[in-house]
Amino acid sequence: MVLLMFFLGIFIAPIVVFIEYYFGKFVLNLSLNDFLKSLITIFLTIALTEELLKYLAVRLAILKNPEFDEPIDAMLYLIIVALGFAAAENIVTLITLDTMRDVAIISILRFWGATFLHTLASGVIGYHLALSMRKKFWKSKIFILRGFIIAIIIHGVYNYILIKADNLVFYIIPVLMLLSAFFVLRQIKILKKKLSICEI
């Protein structure tokens, strides 16, 4: 199941690129100022698309599987999908580079940046998915929606800083990643105290 979810993360990467490309073209043709177009592109075209596809991979492939039997599984499987997705992104990025020095530098930056980001954002959604499983229908949807909103904010803010902050990116992004990591670790600790079997 771990390998399946990892390769599903890789598989959804080209689908994400396809959606982002065509939705991005649609956004560029909207009658809005550049700032609004930038926000829509960063938070909806990129962040929402990527988080939604990672979530759907888990939702459709494993949510009803008997192996999915503990609250913590929701976070773990979403994080594994995120790692597969990030691996695909990293490979595409690295094969376009010319020198081994560039490969080494970008690999380090992407590990502490993009890979870590995908892991944290998917972990947040996984936490809220786990909490939603013991709630009534509408309450469960609210939990999942809250998870998406938090994940999209983390993902979108990261992308916005990366694009707009210039030299400040090396100071702001580590702080954002560390705060997000503490948030996710706290969520893991909470789930470990929950009942061992989910009512799915």
Secondary structure, 3 states (H helix, E strand, C coil): CHHHHHHHHHHHHHHHHHHHHHHHHHHHCCCCCHHHHHHHHHHHHHHHHHHHHHHHHHHHHCCCCCCCCCHHHHHHHHHHHHHHHHHHHHHHHHCCCCCHHHHHHHHHHHHHHHHHHHHHHHHHHHHHHHHHCCCCHHHHHHHHHHHHHHHHHHHHHHHHHHHHCHHHHHHHHHHHHHHHHHHHHHHHHHHHCCCCCCCC
